[in-house]
Amino acid sequence: MTAGLYDLPPGWRWVQLRSVCVPTERRNPTKIPDIEFDYVDISSVDNVLGQIVSSRRLVGSEAPSRARKVIRAADVLFATTRPYLRNIALVPPELDGQIASTGFCVIRANTQVANPYYLYYVCRSDCIIRQLDLNRTRGASYPAVTDDDVYDALIPLPPLDEQRRIVAKIEALMERLREVRRLRAEARADTDRLLQAALADVFPRPGADLPPGWRWVRLGDIFEIQQGASMSPRRRQAISTLPFLRARNIQWGMILLEHVDQMAFSDEEVEKLRLQPGDLLVCEGGEVGRTAIWRGELSLCLYQNHIHRLRLCGEGVPEFYMYWMMAAYRVFNAYTGRESRTAIPNLSRGRLSTFVVPFPPVDEQRRIVSYLNQVHEHMRTVAGVQERSEAQLRQLEQAILDRAFRGEL
């Protein structure tokens, strides 16, 4: 009998994951330029819910180079790129036959598995991740484990009837966790609506008459706009590297610094691209227009080419325009030009510079920012409470799964 991570109940055995899987297929959509398909990439998966929450409808000619893996209903998608190893989801029936990124290991159960949910919950547990040697991850731009690393992992396999019983028990317990998360999501939506109402209250709708002393100007008239440096394996593998922000670090009104990448920059680039407190950072792609402000969180930090840096040329309050971008995109649905309608949205520097924005007196800008900061701080407080709650839910989920796959549930 194969030795595993711990002792199993009688009738259970440790097996390699690959021994309970069937082969999967690949397809290159670019070879059929007019074919339409749904594309699932790493960002399509909500790692908290363990579900595919979005996909992109593309045609073959638009297919990215990573769109190669055919997925079937009830396949388990296991992300292999860091830091997304917990992006794990079960493919729903409506995505049967579609295409996923090569950043996933596609796990398709054979007849030794009574229910695809059994493998799904094994993957959601720490069982496989604990066996991956994260110190030997491959790749420069996208450090990753391989499909073989995942398939080589050992999993506990009970008899078929026991698998069914375990899945039913886990599902009953997880339903309670899902209800807690649903209520928490409603509370988060309520706080988001509070901010949107505040934004709608203080900002004029684009094209509307302005209060006395206000005027409409173009972003390029009041900000110097500079795009960042492009990433490459050569830069990432260099001996001397510096921290830089990617688009994933930029969220609405905040910058996430848990995962800050590094790459090489020339002296000229460091001089041109080093961030200063008060710089606005606007996402060029992904969720176009997503904006946050740099407050000097790191002594030296630069940014990639999918981010525009806006630096005031004269008087003004940068936070005012951070909040304006929130209002423009999330409340007024402004700036929805061609870049928002393409399959892969992209906001050029030239178009960004033409955006018309309100310019009130500087004292009025400060007053508005002070008010919106209070609303935003309330949101951050609520988010902090929810984050701690989510950490507790994850611990509970792992405790349930750990007991399930030890035969103790």
Summary of the structure (lengths in Angstrom):
residues: 409
radius of gyration: 24.3
end to end distance: 23.3
largest distance: 81.7
contacts: 1244
relative contact order: 0.12
helix: 40%
strand: 22%
